[in-house]
Amino acid sequence: MTLVSAALAALSTLIAGPGAELASAAERLSEAVATQAAFARSAPAQAATPLTQDNALAIGLTDISRRAMTLSIAMEYAGGPEDLRCIYRGMAIDALHHLDRLSAPGLRADRLAIYADIEYLLDHARTIGPLADRDEIAPFTGVDPGCPRGPLT
């Protein structure tokens, strides 16, 4: 990230809503994922070190999960679109799932697929996150996509 893009990202979070903040957090975490993937590719046959709670990637995934779940619950309370509510909830669950996968022992090569899955999640967070900030957002259509309601248990 260049200095200018970092400054713009910081400025946008000061005036942005929670959806844009999710997208910004995803952008920042994407850099950590790329760094970890490059490290794994440098010696794929070596054992991977399980993540600890104070690892930047672990902190970032936890933050993405919290932000996405907050959006899901906000959609639920606002009667917002069920598909977005479920998508944000799915992002929250996926982030925690990836965190669990990275906490397990394995080889660095095994982590490459996990990093690709995380990047896929982060791409969706950057794209779909800001939809929650729209002034006009379609209300609940009456079609329940079937995902649970309320906070993660």
C-alpha positions in Angstrom: 0.0 0.0 0.0 1.4 3.4 -1.0 1.5 6.3 1.4 -1.2 8.1 -0.5 -3.5 5.1 -0.5 -2.8 4.5 3.2 -3.7 8.1 3.9 -6.9 7.9 1.8 -7.9 4.6 3.6 -7.3 6.3 7.0 -9.4 9.3 6.0 -12.2 7.2 4.6 -12.5 5.3 7.8 -13.0 8.6 9.7 -16.0 9.5 7.6 -17.2 6.0 6.6 -19.9 3.8 8.0 -19.4 0.3 9.4 -19.6 -1.4 6.0 -16.7 0.8 4.7 -14.8 0.1 7.9 -15.2 -3.6 7.3 -13.8 -3.1 3.8 -10.9 -1.1 5.1 -10.1 -3.7 7.7 -10.2 -6.4 5.0 -7.8 -4.3 2.9 -5.3 -4.0 5.8 -5.5 -7.7 6.6 -5.0 -8.7 3.0 -1.4 -7.4 3.2 -0.7 -9.6 6.2 -2.2 -12.6 4.4 0.0 -11.9 1.4 3.1 -11.7 3.6 2.2 -15.0 5.3 1.6 -16.7 2.0 4.9 -15.6 0.6 6.6 -16.9 3.8 4.8 -20.2 3.4 5.9 -20.5 -0.2 9.5 -19.8 0.7 9.8 -23.2 2.6 6.6 -25.2 2.0 7.9 -28.4 3.5 8.6 -26.9 6.9 6.2 -27.1 9.8 3.9 -24.1 10.1 3.8 -22.3 13.4 0.2 -22.3 14.8 -1.2 -18.9 15.3 -1.3 -17.4 18.7 -4.0 -14.9 19.9 -1.5 -12.0 19.7 -0.5 -12.7 16.0 -1.5 -9.9 13.6 -3.4 -12.3 11.4 -5.3 -13.8 14.3 -6.2 -10.3 15.6 -7.3 -9.3 12.1 -9.5 -12.3 11.5 -11.1 -11.8 14.8 -11.7 -8.1 14.0 -13.2 -9.0 10.6 -15.5 -11.5 12.3 -16.7 -9.0 14.8 -17.3 -6.3 12.2 -19.2 -8.6 9.9 -21.3 -10.0 12.8 -22.1 -6.4 13.8 -23.4 -5.7 10.3 -25.4 -8.9 10.3 -27.1 -8.0 13.6 -27.7 -4.4 12.4 -29.4 -5.7 9.3 -31.5 -8.0 11.5 -32.7 -5.1 13.7 -33.3 -2.7 10.8 -35.3 -5.3 8.9 -32.7 -5.0 6.2 -32.3 -7.5 3.4 -32.0 -11.1 4.6 -29.5 -12.0 2.0 -27.1 -9.3 3.3 -27.7 -10.3 6.9 -26.8 -13.9 6.0 -23.8 -12.9 3.9 -22.3 -10.8 6.8 -23.1 -13.6 9.2 -21.3 -16.1 6.9 -18.3 -13.8 6.7 -18.1 -13.7 10.5 -18.3 -17.5 10.7 -15.8 -18.0 7.9 -13.2 -15.7 9.5 -13.4 -17.7 12.8 -13.2 -21.0 10.8 -10.0 -19.8 9.0 -8.6 -18.8 12.4 -9.2 -22.3 13.7 -7.6 -23.8 10.6 -4.5 -21.7 11.0 -4.3 -22.6 14.7 -3.9 -26.3 13.9 -0.5 -27.9 13.2 0.5 -28.6 9.7 3.0 -27.7 7.0 3.5 -24.3 5.5 2.3 -25.7 2.1 -1.0 -26.7 3.8 -1.5 -23.1 4.8 -1.4 -21.8 1.2 -5.0 -23.0 0.5 -6.1 -21.4 3.8 -4.5 -18.1 2.8 -6.3 -18.3 -0.6 -9.6 -18.9 1.2 -9.0 -16.0 3.5 -8.2 -13.7 0.6 -11.4 -14.8 -1.1 -13.3 -13.8 2.1 -11.5 -10.5 2.3 -12.3 -9.7 -1.3 -16.0 -10.2 -0.5 -15.6 -8.1 2.6 -14.1 -5.3 0.5 -16.9 -5.6 -2.1 -20.0 -6.4 0.0 -19.1 -4.6 3.2 -19.9 -1.1 1.9 -23.4 -2.1 0.8 -24.5 -1.8 4.5 -23.7 2.0 4.4 -26.1 2.8 1.6 -28.9 5.3 2.5 -31.4 3.4 0.5 -31.2 -0.4 1.0 -34.0 -2.8 0.1 -36.0 -4.0 3.0 -36.7 -7.6 3.9 -38.3 -9.3 0.9 -40.1 -11.9 3.0 -37.9 -14.7 1.7 -35.8 -16.1 4.5 -32.6 -17.6 3.2 -32.4 -19.9 6.2 -29.5 -18.7 8.2 -29.8 -18.3 12.0 -30.6 -15.0 13.6 -28.9 -13.3 16.5 -25.3 -13.3 17.7 -23.0 -16.2 17.2 -23.1 -18.8 19.9 
